Structures are given as structure tokens and as C-alpha cells.
Amino acid sequence: MEAIYPYANIIHLILAIIFLGYVFTDVVMISALKNRFTKETDKEINQTLGAKSFKIFPISLLVIVLTGGMMMSKYINSNAGCCETTLQKLLVIKIVLALIIASGVLFNLFIKFTGRKKPLFMQEHFHKVVLVLGFFIVVLAKMMFNA
């Protein structure tokens, strides 16, 4: 595991930056475009962006979760324990926040594949929640190694 840790770390960080960068762009920049165009144009913009993000982000999130799990096993395992150190406690909180994001994405994928209507909260606020949780995940990641 020690040999692949640096590679998993780099892949994890790059994909996390891309993932949160897209969410930031959607929440801050693209939302500013709403109500600037006709409803038809707005719908076309959302469909175009949604089609691209649907192809990229579930896979990138899967790789983020897998590489995160690989890296987690270095700090939380049967020898090291689970919540013995401050680093481990912060890591557990970080994992819970990441699982909330992953659960929301899985829910959205389920809704899309079953053809159901997305709940209003998920449609209007999910990216905002992801952005806030992502911010705390980044802060916790920084705090883990300074504790």
C-alpha cells in the first residue's frame, strides 16, 4: 500500500479539485446566468452542461471515493484503530461528509435512470450543499496533518 499511496493521493487531489471546481462554477457562475435568458435557452444551457457533467462526474466521484478509501486504510485499520488519534477523528468526520455527497450523487443517478422527477431540494440546493461540505472536507484534510 505504501508504494501506491503517493499515486492515489495525486489522483485523489486532482479529481477533487476538478469536482469541487465544477460545483463552484455551477453554484457561483452559472447560477448568475439564470433569468438572464429565455426559459428555453436556460433549459438548453442546463441540458448541455448536465449531459457533460453526467458523463464525467459520477466516474470521477467513484475514483475519488476509491482512492480516498485506499489512503484511509493507511490511517484507519485493525492495527492503528479507528478513533485513537486526532487525525483519525478528523478523518472519520471527513469520511462522513464525503459519504453524504456520494449518497446524494447516487440518489440523483437513481432518479435519472428511473426517469423520476428530481425533488426540488436536490434540484435547487444540492450543489450548494456539496460546495459547503466540500469546503469542510478540504479544511479537515488540512487540519488532519496539522493536529
Secondary structure, DSSP 8 states (H G I E B T S, - for coil): -TTTHHHHHHHHHHHHHHHHHHHHIIIIIIHHHTTTS-HHHHHHHHHHHHHHHHHHHHHHHHHHHHHHHHHHHHHSBTTTBSSSSHHHHHHHHHHHHHHHHHHHHHHHHHHHHHT----HHHHHHHHHHHHHHHHHHHHHHHHHTT-
